[in-house]
Amino acid sequence: MASLARTPRLLHGMKKAIASPAQFSVTSRTLKDHRKDQGPNTDVITHTGQNWDQEDHRRIRFHGKDKLVNKTFAQDLVAAEPVVVVNDRQVMSNSGGALGHPRVYINLDADKVSVCGYSGRKFIQKKYYDAQKHGASITYDDYMKEITAPDFCG
């Protein structure tokens, strides 16, 4: 029963320890004061569309520093890779080594580019390849040399 008698004192102490929301609120005046300290990338839109109005409280995170924006998105890098032209009806895709993705066998019977689900690498059978339609290409042998090269980190 002695612990029940201390409960009001404990609750009073907890009320003092809990911060009020007013302590964390950011006013537009605070944002205006810190706008001059923000880096040049604060207004750059990211690949996820992240961009905030001038009065948005989330801009305070860039006070005294710059917003880090990666301008080379993975999907653009994968799309820029050349198509691997293969003579066979199926192809093995892997990323060369223990740290890469597992071997995946891809069927190339269709008249289209087939994509590896792990690496995004594009493959097509030689009889269906059209340079105008599919863009740059490399041979399967060149692909294998690339992924087995000692400096490959794919």
SVG drawing of the C-alpha trace seen along z (x, -y; Angstrom):
<svg xmlns="http://www.w3.org/2000/svg" viewBox="-3 -36 44 58">
<polyline fill="none" stroke="black" stroke-width="0.4" points="0.0,0.0 2.9,-2.3 3.5,-2.4 -0.1,-3.7 0.6,-6.5 3.6,-7.6 1.7,-7.5 0.6,-11.2 4.2,-12.3 5.4,-10.1 2.8,-11.4 3.7,-15.0 7.3,-14.2 6.5,-12.6 4.4,-15.7 7.5,-17.8 9.7,-15.5 7.3,-15.3 7.9,-18.1 5.1,-20.2 4.4,-20.3 5.1,-24.0 8.8,-23.3 9.1,-21.5 6.9,-23.7 8.5,-25.7 7.0,-29.0 7.3,-30.7 9.5,-33.3 12.0,-30.6 12.0,-29.3 12.5,-32.8 15.5,-33.3 17.1,-30.0 16.5,-30.2 19.7,-32.1 21.6,-29.2 20.2,-26.5 22.3,-25.0 21.6,-25.4 20.0,-21.9 17.2,-22.6 14.7,-23.3 15.9,-20.5 13.2,-17.8 14.4,-14.2 13.5,-11.1 10.6,-10.5 9.2,-14.0 10.3,-15.3 10.0,-19.1 8.5,-21.5 7.0,-24.9 9.0,-27.9 6.8,-27.9 6.9,-24.1 8.3,-23.2 10.2,-20.2 12.7,-22.6 14.3,-23.3 16.3,-20.0 18.5,-21.8 19.5,-24.6 23.2,-24.9 23.6,-22.2 22.6,-21.2 20.1,-18.6 21.8,-15.6 20.3,-14.8 21.5,-11.9 21.0,-12.9 21.8,-9.4 18.8,-7.2 19.2,-3.4 16.4,-3.1 18.1,-5.5 21.4,-3.6 19.8,-0.3 18.0,-1.7 21.3,-3.0 22.8,0.5 23.1,2.1 21.0,5.1 22.8,8.4 22.4,10.3 22.3,14.0 22.5,16.8 20.7,19.4 17.0,19.7 17.9,19.3 20.4,17.4 22.0,17.5 22.2,14.2 24.2,13.7 26.2,10.9 29.5,12.7 30.5,14.0 29.4,14.8 28.1,11.3 26.0,11.0 22.5,12.4 21.9,16.1 22.0,17.6 18.7,17.0 17.8,18.8 15.8,16.6 13.8,17.9 14.3,15.9 11.8,17.5 9.5,14.4 10.1,11.6 10.9,9.0 13.6,8.0 13.6,10.2 14.8,8.6 16.6,10.2 14.5,9.7 17.5,9.2 19.9,7.1 17.7,5.5 20.0,6.6 18.3,6.9 18.6,9.9 17.3,10.7 17.7,13.5 19.9,12.6 17.2,13.2 14.8,10.7 17.4,8.0 16.9,4.7 19.4,1.9 16.9,-0.8 14.3,0.6 16.5,1.9 19.5,-0.4 23.1,0.4 24.1,4.0 26.9,6.3 27.4,10.0 26.8,12.6 30.6,13.4 31.3,9.7 28.7,9.8 30.4,12.9 33.8,11.2 32.4,8.1 30.8,9.9 33.8,12.1 36.3,9.3 38.3,8.8 37.3,5.2 33.5,5.8 31.4,4.8 28.0,5.5"/>
</svg>
